[in-house]
């Protein structure tokens, strides 16, 4: 099992409704793959941490990189884990007021 953190730049003018739709779709799909994590969006950039099997995370990352709503997908961290930090969340939206602090916290 791994934990992966990536950041990306949103391309479209995404509003709260758009991001909520992304979150809801992620929650449904991730639950079926036993992927957990958290998502943050600060109006311009996304940060997302994902936890799950390496094969499932790699497959999801290929889809994420092909998503036209963002670009500049940069993998910030990838590490093996023995337990999840986000075990209760198929995908949780995190308040992104302190976006940079959030990214730092996600790398722990």
N, C-alpha and C positions, 0 to 999 in steps of 0.2 A: 504494500500500500504506500502511496506517496501523497505529499502535499505540494501543490503547485500554486504559485502566485504569478499573475500576469497583469500588466497595465496596457491600456490602449487609448487611442484618441477617437472620440466620437465624431463621425462625419456628418450625420444629419443633425438638424436642430431638434434633438430629442427633448421632449418635455416629460413631466412626471408620469403622465398617462402611458407614454411609450415605454419608459423604463419599467413601469409596473407590469406592462404586458410581457416584456422580456423576462422579468422576474417570475411571473406566473408560469410561463412556458418552461423556464429552467426548473422550477420546483416540480412540475409534473414529470418532465423527462428524467431529471436527476434521480428522483425517487425510484424509478424503474431500474436504474443502473447502480444503485447504492452509492451515488456520488453526493457528497455533502460540501458545504462551503458558505461563502458570503460574497456579496457584491456591493460595491460602492460606486457612485457616479456623482461628480461634482459640477455637472453642467457642461463639462468639456471632456473629461477623462474618466475611463472606467478603471477600477481595480477589482480583481476577483481572485479569491482563493478557492481552490478546489481540492477535495480529498477523495481518494478512491483507488481502485486498482490502476496500475500504471497503464495497462492496455486501454481501459475505459477513459482515463484522463487524456491519453494521447489521441484517441478517436475524437473526443469532444473538442480538444484543442484544434484539430484539423478543421472542424466545423466552425469554430469560433474565428479562426483566421480567414475563413472564406465568407464570413458575415459582412455584408456591404454597409452595415451601420457604423462600422468603425475600422480604423487602420492602425498601423504602427503597433501591432501586437508584440509586446516585449515580455518574454519570460524572465521574471525577476528572481524566482527561487523555485527549486525543485529538490525535494529531499524525501528520503524514505521515512516512514513513520510507523510506529507500532500501535498508536491509538489516535483517534480523531480529536481535534480541538473543536470541531463544529458538528458533533455527532447528532445533535437534535435538529439540524437545519438542512433540508434538501437544497435550499438556497435561501439565504437570509439577506434582506436589504439592510445595509448599515447606514446610519446617518453620516453623511460625508462632510460635515462642517469642518472637521479637522482631517482633511483628506491625506495629507502627508504623514500625519501621526498614525492614521489608520494603516497606511502601507507599511510603516515601520512595525506596527504591532502585528500585522499579518505575517511578517517574516520570522516571528519567534518560533 
